[in-house]
Amino acid sequence: MTPTLTIPTLTTDRLVLRAPKITDFPHWAAFFASPRSIHERGMMDRSQAWRVWASDVAIWQLRGYGPFGVDDRETGAYLGEVGIYEPDSFPEPELGWFVVPQAEGRGIAAEAARAVMGWARDSLGWTRLINIIDPENARSIALGQRLGGVIDPDAKGEDPGDVVIVHDLTKVPA
């Protein structure tokens, strides 16, 4: 029998981070069908998006961590996805994010990422997370640095030329 995994729910002042659910997928597919995803994983059609999303969600069962759906705490509106990703090709666990267009510029990704970083430190006992970012994705690079990360030019990403930002979780406020 497969053990039952309980995915935690994290809350912040404005957000609820919770287990992924099937109603998240249309938002995810729309993001990855748009040009906004070019520097993330690249644009993809709905069937490819399904395979990638489903494998990301499965990380929870396979590794005990993964992506959280992010909802507005007040309205319940879906705002995006933030979590820890580690497909087989990644050198180590990666903190990643995306938000829907109406959530951009509001600090949603940063607030959710801080919650995930604290959870990884407190619940998983980790002292480090990385971001693996396309060098053309200036907004994500800036966010990784605002979160306290430092670019490590010697760290391995997934593809040659990736910008790898290292986060020392011992410095994340409790």
C-alpha positions as CSV (number, residue, x, y, z in Angstrom):
1,M,0.0,0.0,0.0
2,T,1.3,3.5,-0.9
3,P,1.6,5.8,2.1
4,T,-0.8,8.8,2.1
5,L,1.0,12.1,1.7
6,T,-0.4,15.2,3.3
7,I,0.5,18.3,1.5
8,P,0.6,21.2,3.9
9,T,-1.3,24.4,3.7
10,L,0.7,27.6,4.2
11,T,-0.8,31.0,4.9
12,T,0.6,34.5,4.7
13,D,-1.0,37.8,5.3
14,R,-2.6,37.8,1.8
15,L,-2.2,34.2,0.5
16,V,-3.1,30.6,1.0
17,L,-0.6,28.1,-0.5
18,R,-2.3,24.7,-0.8
19,A,-2.1,21.4,-2.7
20,P,-2.5,21.6,-6.4
21,K,-6.0,20.8,-7.7
22,I,-7.4,20.1,-11.2
23,T,-9.0,23.5,-11.4
24,D,-5.5,25.0,-11.4
25,F,-4.6,23.4,-14.7
26,P,-6.5,25.7,-17.1
27,H,-4.6,28.7,-15.6
28,W,-1.3,26.8,-15.9
29,A,-2.1,25.8,-19.5
30,A,-3.0,29.4,-20.4
31,F,0.2,30.8,-18.9
32,F,2.3,28.3,-20.8
33,A,0.4,28.9,-24.0
34,S,1.3,32.6,-23.8
35,P,4.5,34.4,-24.7
36,R,4.9,35.2,-21.0
37,S,6.3,31.6,-20.6
38,I,9.0,31.9,-23.2
39,H,11.7,32.3,-20.5
40,E,10.1,29.8,-18.1
41,R,9.8,26.5,-19.8
42,G,8.8,27.8,-23.2
43,M,5.5,27.9,-24.8
44,M,3.6,24.6,-25.1
45,D,0.3,23.3,-26.4
46,R,-2.3,22.1,-24.0
47,S,-1.4,18.4,-24.2
48,Q,2.3,19.1,-23.5
49,A,1.3,21.4,-20.7
50,W,-0.8,18.6,-19.2
51,R,2.1,16.2,-19.1
52,V,4.5,18.8,-17.6
53,W,1.9,20.0,-15.0
54,A,1.0,16.4,-14.0
55,S,4.6,15.5,-13.6
56,D,5.2,18.6,-11.4
57,V,2.2,17.7,-9.2
58,A,3.5,14.2,-8.9
59,I,6.7,15.5,-7.4
60,W,4.8,15.7,-4.1
61,Q,4.2,12.0,-4.1
62,L,7.6,11.1,-5.3
63,R,9.8,13.4,-3.3
64,G,7.6,14.8,-0.5
65,Y,7.6,18.4,-1.8
66,G,6.4,20.2,-4.9
67,P,4.4,23.1,-6.2
68,F,1.7,24.9,-4.2
69,G,-1.3,26.5,-5.8
70,V,-1.5,30.1,-4.6
71,D,-4.9,31.6,-3.8
72,D,-5.9,35.1,-2.6
73,R,-6.7,34.6,1.1
74,E,-9.6,37.1,1.0
75,T,-11.3,36.2,-2.3
76,G,-10.1,32.6,-3.0
77,A,-9.0,33.6,-6.5
78,Y,-6.2,31.6,-8.0
79,L,-3.1,33.7,-8.4
80,G,-0.4,31.2,-9.5
81,E,2.0,28.5,-8.5
82,V,5.1,28.6,-6.3
83,G,7.0,25.7,-4.9
84,I,9.9,23.3,-5.1
85,Y,10.7,21.5,-8.3
86,E,13.1,18.8,-8.9
87,P,12.7,16.8,-12.1
88,D,15.3,14.2,-12.8
89,S,17.4,16.7,-14.9
90,F,17.8,19.3,-12.1
91,P,21.0,19.3,-10.1
92,E,19.1,20.0,-6.8
93,P,15.7,21.2,-5.6
94,E,14.7,24.5,-7.2
95,L,12.4,27.2,-5.9
96,G,10.2,28.3,-8.8
97,W,7.1,30.5,-9.4
98,F,4.7,32.0,-11.8
99,V,1.6,34.2,-11.3
100,V,-1.4,34.9,-13.5
101,P,-1.4,38.3,-15.2
102,Q,-3.8,40.0,-12.8
103,A,-1.4,39.1,-9.9
104,E,1.7,40.5,-11.5
105,G,3.4,43.5,-9.8
106,R,1.7,42.9,-6.5
107,G,4.5,41.0,-4.7
108,I,2.5,37.8,-4.8
109,A,5.4,35.6,-6.0
110,A,7.8,37.0,-3.4
111,E,5.4,36.6,-0.6
112,A,4.6,33.0,-1.6
113,A,8.3,32.2,-2.2
114,R,9.2,33.4,1.3
115,A,6.6,31.1,2.8
116,V,7.9,28.1,0.8
117,M,11.5,28.9,1.8
118,G,10.5,29.0,5.5
119,W,8.6,25.8,5.1
120,A,11.6,24.1,3.4
121,R,13.8,25.2,6.3
122,D,11.5,24.4,9.1
123,S,9.8,21.2,7.9
124,L,12.4,19.7,5.6
125,G,15.4,20.8,7.5
126,W,17.0,22.3,4.4
127,T,19.6,25.1,4.5
128,R,19.7,25.8,0.7
129,L,17.5,26.2,-2.3
130,I,18.3,27.4,-5.8
131,N,16.6,29.2,-8.6
132,I,17.4,28.0,-12.2
133,I,16.6,30.9,-14.5
134,D,16.9,31.6,-18.2
135,P,19.4,34.5,-18.5
136,E,16.8,36.5,-20.5
137,N,14.3,36.4,-17.6
138,A,15.4,39.6,-15.9
139,R,12.2,39.8,-13.8
140,S,12.8,36.4,-12.2
141,I,16.5,37.1,-11.7
142,A,15.6,40.3,-9.9
143,L,13.0,38.5,-7.7
144,G,15.5,35.8,-6.8
145,Q,17.9,38.5,-5.7
146,R,15.2,40.4,-3.8
147,L,14.5,37.2,-1.9
148,G,18.1,37.3,-0.7
149,G,19.6,34.9,-3.2
150,V,23.1,35.3,-4.7
151,I,24.0,34.5,-8.3
152,D,26.6,31.6,-8.3
153,P,28.3,31.6,-11.7
154,D,29.9,28.2,-10.8
155,A,26.6,26.4,-9.9
156,K,25.1,24.0,-12.3
157,G,21.7,24.7,-13.8
158,E,19.6,22.6,-16.2
159,D,20.9,24.1,-19.4
160,P,24.2,25.8,-20.3
161,G,24.0,29.5,-19.6
162,D,21.3,29.2,-16.9
163,V,21.5,31.8,-14.1
164,V,21.6,29.9,-10.8
165,I,20.7,31.9,-7.7
166,V,21.5,30.3,-4.3
167,H,19.4,30.9,-1.2
168,D,20.8,30.4,2.2
169,L,17.7,29.3,4.1
170,T,19.4,29.9,7.5
171,K,19.0,33.6,6.8
172,V,15.3,33.4,6.0
173,P,13.3,35.1,8.8
174,A,11.3,32.7,10.9
